[in-house]
Amino acid sequence: MMVSMFASVSGLKSHQTKMDVIGNNVANVNTVGFKASRATFQEIFAQTLSSGSAPDSTTGRGGTNPMQIGLGMTVDSITTDMGRGSVQRTEAPDDLSIEGNGFFIVRNGNSGEYLFTRAGNFTFDVAGNLVTSGGKNVYGWLNYDPEKGEFNTSDPLVPINLYEYNGENRRIMAAQVTTQAVLAGNLKATNTPVYGSGEEDFYEISDEVPAASDGGTAAGDGIPDDGTNNHDPHVIVPINVYDALGNEYKVNIKFWKTFVDTTKEGAPKTQWYYLVEPELTNKADLDDNPKAEIEGSDYACGYLCFDSNGKLILDDPNFNPVTNITFTPPGSSGAGVFTFELDLRQLTQYATDNSVAASRVDGHAPGRLTNYTIGEDGVITGIYTNGRRQPLGLIALAVFENPAALERVGANEYRESANSGQFSVGYKPGTNGAGKLLPGTLEMSNVDLAAQFTEMIITQRGFQANSRVLTTADELLQELANLKR
């Protein structure tokens, strides 16, 4: 009699625990990144009234089963369902969800233990720190290697900050001086040569235009002329170059088709002349203007030579398509002289329209950070007023062998446990088993309301049934007490 009462009490307590779990799940049905729990039961050790016996072949007696009375039940486990919840699009640039495995790594400043969360409702504080809604720092990497084009993920994890790293103010992008200008495209083969064509080797045409072997250094004589000193160039390619202070200068690279050498039968060669000419910045004082030149010359000019197939001849030292241009900014700019490489090796000469344009010119003016984006690979890219973009940080993810064993600590966060696996390093999203990020979205709770309501009904009925056992046992005891009357 008493066993049934204690068994029903254990059932009441266990079903109450399960109802507590269900209530918590339902309460967090709209909690960002919440993972539902499930309670399961197990039987408590039974009281054995008699053990079973084996059949006896000698006497012909059959075997008997053991007789046992269960002593109730208890909670077997409360496990966490780490299945991914549905994704809600928010369009907020710093809201993040993880598509796949992994957890964001957070920490209370530079001290305390690392905690882990699937809730990506982050914000940037006034100091540029990426933080949780509770103010914990989100961790990753800030050390970007421009040569490799990636972050050094072997470095220790640090708090993500947009504005500063190693004393560098990243709100301002420093100016970058121009070091290279690459042109590509076609020079129209049907342009009329300024000095015509013939069997005379154009190495010897020094009266009309400086020979290539002279480097085109004769002051003013390098500009082709039709006798009236107004022969327009066949092609003008504008580019912008920058000094070390970020001052911008417009430069025109002008091309003239000068001569076709027909000395070699069936394999003529075509000569083109180019001039690098900065535009004036101070028309009132002509001495205070930028100047471009080749070392040892007053001008920045040279020659190109094309074969009969429209390809540049690269093995003739008299026709070098790669030239170092020395650029002298105006004295009033405060900037020093710099040199950039002019690369014309990608030019061709075919009977089609002129299409020469700058394919790459480095250097840029300074810029101020105005916005940022976060990619699915976790890279935070800053957008600056000069139109440039710069990687500023990389968000790290933690991956566990047994994520269901993580211990809840509140605020949608977990800590590692003895059975979850140890956190040692962070991973770049999309690598080493870590999922990719979905910017502008949040992972919602994975609570299934229909399943929870079903479990609630079953739990309620179980609780009611156990309470009926208790009241029935009480009535039986009352009847037993009444026998004395």
Beta strands, then each sheet from edge to edge (+ up, - down):
strand 1: 37-43
strand 2: 47-50
strand 3: 67-69
strand 4: 73-80
strand 5: 87-89
strand 6: 96-99
strand 7: 103-107
strand 8: 115-117
strand 9: 123-124
strand 10: 130-131
strand 11: 137-141
strand 12: 144-145
strand 13: 150-151
strand 14: 158-159
strand 15: 164-165
strand 16: 168-169
strand 17: 172-173
strand 18: 180-188
strand 19: 197-198
strand 20: 235-242
strand 21: 248-261
strand 22: 269-278
strand 23: 291-293
strand 24: 300-306
strand 25: 322-328
strand 26: 338-350
strand 27: 357-361
strand 28: 367-374
strand 29: 379-384
strand 30: 389-395
strand 31: 397-398
strand 32: 407-410
strand 33: 413-415
strand 34: 436-439
strand 35: 441-443
sheet 1: 1+ 4-
sheet 2: 2+ 3-
sheet 3: 5+ 35-
sheet 4: 6+ 34-
sheet 5: 14+ 11- 7+ 8- 33+ 32-
sheet 6: 14+ 11- 7+ 31-
sheet 7: 9+ 10-
sheet 8: 14+ 11- 30+ 29- 28+ 17-
sheet 9: 12+ 13-
sheet 10: 15+ 16-
sheet 11: 23+ 25- 26+ 18+ 27-
sheet 12: 19+ 21+ 20-
sheet 13: 19+ 21+ 22- 24+
end
